[in-house]
Amino acid sequence: MQAPITYSASPSGEKFPLPQKEEYATEFLNISKLAENARKEGKEVVVVMGVGFVGAVMAAIIADTVDSQGKPSKFVIGCQRPSTRSYWKIPMLNRGESPVKAEDPEVDRIIARCVNQKQTLIATFNSDCLELADVVVVDVQCDFSKRELGNMKTGEADMAALEATLKTIGQKIQPHCLTLIETTVAPGTTEFVAWPILKKAFAKRKITSVPLLAHSFERVMPGREYVSSIRDFWRVCAGCDNEARKRVEKFLREVLNTKDFPLTVMDRPIESETTKIVENSYRATILAYLNEWSIFAERNGVDLLKVIKAIKMRPTHSNIIFPGPGIGGYCLPKDGGLGYWAYRHILGFDDGDDVFRITPTAIDINDTRALHVASLTRDALRNMARYIAGADVLLCGASYRQDVGDTRYSGSELIVRKLTEMGAEVHIHDPYVEHWYELESQDEYPAPGHSWQRFFHNQDHLADTKVLKDLPEALNGIEALILAVPHTEYKNLKPDDVVKWAGQPLAVIDCFGLLSDEDIRRYFELGCEVKALGRGHIQRIKKEVRRAAPKN
Ligand SMILES: NC(=O)c1ccc[n+]([C@@H]2O[C@H](COP(=O)([O-])OP(=O)(O)OC[C@H]3O[C@@H](n4cnc5c(N)ncnc54)[C@H](O)[C@@H]3O)[C@@H](O)[C@H]2O)c1
């Protein structure tokens, strides 16, 4: 009897049947032929494990590589688990379509070019393709699961996908193949977890040579420069031994623009791994540190936006940034956690709590900062003699940063969840986000049991969330407007239009320093209430407007 067909659905709802057992052999045969032809043409065969946000684009960048004569020099096989969650990425890639939605038009172009014209990129579900590889690039996820909201220390690294991938690699690669881990990992993983897995597998296969293993992390940045942020950006790498180091250096110099963006080669993978964790913890820390000054500013008539602008004039302090309602993105909320966890669980130290006092606190502050926005919304409504329970609130901006559609761990999600718990009716607008999967698919996304819904009550109906696109229409009847992300569309909003579209004066909550002083003044003149993260001078403007208003 044939097994029932199971489907994997793409985000747009297109359904792809999962491959059946008997399809594996034919698939491998076809790929072997393509790889053989490619090798005859002098191309190196590269397998990219995991064609997610990073892997799909990295695979295309490698497939786009040319030699000194301008001839394509790599043949790339993107390999992805045929799970119901992820299988759809394979048939999509094989049609020349990007499985990643990006604001950068080059993502679609480079994937279409490599699949359809150059024919240097294909995707498969059959991990036997590893047998064909000269180089394997690992781009599967390594998560850090937090058990409590605002307590990173009780979380743990989830290396299951990475370890499973490495086991498969060890079972299948040829002895000369270089394995390059690009995944952001807990420091020590490459040498003390991954290398032993590969060595054990080699020993089992009676291979006497040492597996060639290296690490080089990604610094990809969602947005309009997505491809460039991988290809034309400074990289760091290290190999487990001299041979691996030479191989990884050669490979990265071939596929990336290391001429304009010099490559840093480090002595050991733990140094490359630590670089990634430290640079992201540094960014998380300067944002968290400003949280206390943001509250100070709110309570003492200070506009933090102007303070930051004034500080930025000093070239030595030019990278100070205004802290929005949380940190967001896939990396910054988790990477420090990987470091803290590694110190004990990979490297064997018991005094993590004495040593790590800043990084965990920073992550905890960033993870909970958005809750303050819900309090500000409640207070603003109360000042207008309205109540949060039952209030119609419009949240503008679901993504974690301006002018991108990436919603992973956005502060906005926490704002929605907290307000929902408080009984508000929250509506969502975002010009860049089609579906907010963290809400719409909250039982499965980002993974079963991992949704932030677990930290809040009364969340079930958020699965019916629709992201609205027409701002004037979305504002109709709204009592509180939260400007959560500084998307361009929100920066130019005129208070008179907003009040007209809402049909009434409303509470406006500015989370990212979007409102000018003139906007704030005008909102008050129109009978609105305004509150903002870090902008204590609003009270002064409010008093001035009240004083100037004619008494009747
Ligand atoms: N996305 C970013 O903005 C970003 C930036 C810098 C670094 N990184 C790092 O890059 C790494 C990958 O992140 P991502 O955003 O691409 O994750 P992702 O979840 O989008 O992609 C990972 C892919 O690997 C697949 N996978 C899991 N197990 C597999 C297996 N055993 N065999 C084959 N495929 C498997 C998953 O199905 C998924 O498609 C992470 O370590 C992340 O921290 C991400």
The ligand as an SDF file (V2000), in Angstrom:
LIG
                    3D

 44 48  0  0  0  0  0  0  0  0999 V2000
   18.8690   35.4730    9.0770 N   0  0  0  0  0  0  0  0  0  0  0  0
   19.7500   36.3440    9.4780 C   0  0  0  0  0  0  0  0  0  0  0  0
   19.4750   37.5330    9.4450 O   0  0  0  0  0  0  0  0  0  0  0  0
   21.1340   35.9000    9.9470 C   0  0  0  0  0  0  0  0  0  0  0  0
   22.1850   36.8330   10.0220 C   0  0  0  0  0  0  0  0  0  0  0  0
   23.4630   36.4110   10.4130 C   0  0  0  0  0  0  0  0  0  0  0  0
   23.6560   35.0780   10.7690 C   0  0  0  0  0  0  0  0  0  0  0  0
   22.6060   34.2040   10.7070 N   0  0  0  0  0  0  0  0  0  0  0  0
   22.8610   32.8270   11.0910 C   0  0  0  0  0  0  0  0  0  0  0  0
   22.7530   31.9620    9.9770 O   0  0  0  0  0  0  0  0  0  0  0  0
   22.2780   30.6860   10.3940 C   0  0  0  0  0  0  0  0  0  0  0  0
   21.0920   30.2510    9.5510 C   0  0  0  0  0  0  0  0  0  0  0  0
   20.0440   31.1760    9.7630 O   0  0  0  0  0  0  0  0  0  0  0  0
   18.8160   31.3160    8.7950 P   0  0  0  0  0  0  0  0  0  0  0  0
   18.1980   32.6250    9.1200 O   0  0  0  0  0  0  0  0  0  0  0  0
   19.2180   31.0240    7.4050 O   0  0  0  0  0  0  0  0  0  0  0  0
   17.8800   30.1180    9.3480 O   0  0  0  0  0  0  0  0  0  0  0  0
   16.6210   29.4280    8.6280 P   0  0  0  0  0  0  0  0  0  0  0  0
   15.8450   28.7930    9.7030 O   0  0  0  0  0  0  0  0  0  0  0  0
   15.9810   30.3940    7.7010 O   0  0  0  0  0  0  0  0  0  0  0  0
   17.2730   28.3240    7.7170 O   0  0  0  0  0  0  0  0  0  0  0  0
   17.8050   27.1410    8.1570 C   0  0  0  0  0  0  0  0  0  0  0  0
   17.4090   26.0730    7.1610 C   0  0  0  0  0  0  0  0  0  0  0  0
   18.0920   24.8700    7.4700 O   0  0  0  0  0  0  0  0  0  0  0  0
   17.1910   23.7950    7.2710 C   0  0  0  0  0  0  0  0  0  0  0  0
   17.6450   22.6160    7.9960 N   0  0  0  0  0  0  0  0  0  0  0  0
   17.5180   22.3330    9.3110 C   0  0  0  0  0  0  0  0  0  0  0  0
   18.0350   21.1290    9.5940 N   0  0  0  0  0  0  0  0  0  0  0  0
   18.5100   20.6320    8.4340 C   0  0  0  0  0  0  0  0  0  0  0  0
   19.1530   19.4130    8.0590 C   0  0  0  0  0  0  0  0  0  0  0  0
   19.3960   18.4680    8.9780 N   0  0  0  0  0  0  0  0  0  0  0  0
   19.4880   19.2300    6.7730 N   0  0  0  0  0  0  0  0  0  0  0  0
   19.2360   20.1840    5.8480 C   0  0  0  0  0  0  0  0  0  0  0  0
   18.6120   21.3430    6.1320 N   0  0  0  0  0  0  0  0  0  0  0  0
   18.2580   21.5640    7.4040 C   0  0  0  0  0  0  0  0  0  0  0  0
   15.8660   24.3540    7.7670 C   0  0  0  0  0  0  0  0  0  0  0  0
   14.7810   23.6190    7.3130 O   0  0  0  0  0  0  0  0  0  0  0  0
   15.9190   25.7730    7.1910 C   0  0  0  0  0  0  0  0  0  0  0  0
   15.4080   25.8550    5.8860 O   0  0  0  0  0  0  0  0  0  0  0  0
   21.9390   30.8350   11.8730 C   0  0  0  0  0  0  0  0  0  0  0  0
   22.9770   30.3450   12.6440 O   0  0  0  0  0  0  0  0  0  0  0  0
   21.8340   32.3110   12.0780 C   0  0  0  0  0  0  0  0  0  0  0  0
   22.1400   32.6760   13.4010 O   0  0  0  0  0  0  0  0  0  0  0  0
   21.3540   34.5820   10.2940 C   0  0  0  0  0  0  0  0  0  0  0  0
  1  2  1  0
  2  3  2  0
  2  4  1  0
  4  5  1  0
  4 44  2  0
  5  6  2  0
  6  7  1  0
  7  8  2  0
  8  9  1  0
  8 44  1  0
  9 10  1  0
  9 42  1  0
 10 11  1  0
 11 12  1  0
 11 40  1  0
 12 13  1  0
 13 14  1  0
 14 15  2  0
 14 16  1  0
 14 17  1  0
 17 18  1  0
 18 19  2  0
 18 20  1  0
 18 21  1  0
 21 22  1  0
 22 23  1  0
 23 24  1  0
 23 38  1  0
 24 25  1  0
 25 26  1  0
 25 36  1  0
 26 27  1  0
 26 35  1  0
 27 28  2  0
 28 29  1  0
 29 30  1  0
 29 35  2  0
 30 31  1  0
 30 32  2  0
 32 33  1  0
 33 34  2  0
 34 35  1  0
 36 37  1  0
 36 38  1  0
 38 39  1  0
 40 41  1  0
 40 42  1  0
 42 43  1  0
M  CHG  2   8   1  16  -1
M  END
$$$$
